[in-house]
Amino acid sequence: MRRRTLLVALVGLAVVAAAGAVVFWPRPDRITLENYRRVRPGMARADVEAILGPAGDYASGPVWEFEWVGDSSYPLGFFTEHAGWGHNGRWGQWEGDRGTVGVYFNASGTVNFAGFVTAEPVAGQGPLANLLWRANRQWHRWFPG
């Protein structure tokens, strides 16, 4: 009986460790200025996702955001305030260690405009601090409010 309990506990621990590795393992940073520059007006969302991956958070730790790069007719305020549905279009956002890409899709589902905010990881963050930051961020994504 004890042997069976120990085996079940070890298998459970292995499953939890594997799930944690999948959730918290750093992903390659596709959110770069070079990839942002490949996004063009008129592109379909599928083409943008082929370059950047699905919209989402790919940052491996906290970052400082610095400089707006993009069409000057769409200032940083528009970039940061217009998430979600609006203006017969859809806003997609990709966050990474080197910056954030925002893409506004028009009613036909193609790129209307895109912007990029450069970023840099916060200095002095160790691996444990980054892991805790990611765990906290994931927790708030799963349990908003």
N, C-alpha and C positions, 0 to 999 in steps of 0.2 A: 504494500500500500504506500509506504513512504517513497519507494523508488518511483512509482507511478506519479505521485504528487511532484516529486523533484523533476521528472521528465516534463510534465505539463508546465511547470513553472519556467523551466529552461526554454521550452518552445515558445511560451508566451513572451519571455524576455527577448528572444531572438526576433519575434514578430514586431514588437515595439521598437527595438533598435533599428530594424530594417525600415519601418515606416518613418521613424525620425530621420534616418539618413536620406530618404527620398524627399521629405518635406523640407529639411534644412540644409541639404547639400548645396553649395554654391553652384549656380549655373553659369555657363559662358556668357559674357557680356556682349550681346549683339546690339545694345543700345549705344551707338557711337555716332559721332558727327559724320563720319564717312558713310555709315548706313543711312542716316537721316538725309544726306544729300542725294541718295539714290531714290528717295520718295519724290514723285512728281505729281502735279495736278493732273487729274483725269485717271489716275491708277485706281484699279479696283481694290477693295479691302483685302482680297485674297493675295494680290500682288504685294501689298504692304506687309502682310503677315508672312509672306515668303522671305522677306528681307529681315524683319524685326522679330518674328514669332508672334504668337497671340498677344493682344494687349494685356499688360499686367505689370507687376512689380518684380524686377529682376535684380534689385539692389542687394548686395551681400552685407551691407552695413549702412549706418547713417551717412549722409552726404551733405555737403554745403553746396547750394546752387548759386551760380555766379552770373552768367551773361546770357542774354537772349540772343539767339542766332536764328534768323528767319526773316520772313517778309515784314518790313517795318510798318506796313499798314495794319498789322495785327500785333499790337503791343503785348508785353508780358502779362498785363492785367487780363486781357481777353483770354490768353492761353491758360491762366490759372483759375479763372472764374467760370468758364463755360464747359464744365464736365457734364456728361449725360445727354439726354435728348434735348433738342431745341433747334429752332430755325429750320425745321424740316431736314435736319441732318443728324449725324451721330458723331460724337467726340470720342476718339480713342487715345489712350495714354499708355506709354511704355516708359517705365522708370528703371534706370540702371545706375551703375557705379560712376559712369562718366557723363551722365546727363539724363534728361527727360525729353522724350519726343511726344509731341501732341499732334494729332492729325484730326482734322475736321472733315467728315464725309458728308457730301450733299445728299439730297433726297434720292438720287439715283444710285447712291452707294459708292461713288467715286470720290477721290481726294479733291477737296476744294482748296485747302491750304494746310501746311504743316509748319511746325516750329520746333526749335530745339533750345533747351536751357542747359548750358554746360554745368558740370558738377565735378566734385572731387571728394573722395572719401574723407571723413573726419579723421584727423591725425590722432594717433595714440590709442586707437581702438584695437584691443587684442582679440584673439580668436574667441575667447569666452564671452567678451562683451558683445561681439558681433552675433554670436549664437543666441545670446539672451535677447538682443535687439530683434533678431529675426523671429524668435519664438513669441515675443510680445506682439510683434506686427502681425504674425499669422493668427494669433489668438483673437486680436481685434478684427481681423478679416472674417474669421469664422463666427465670432460672436459680437457683432457690431452693437454699439449703443452703450 
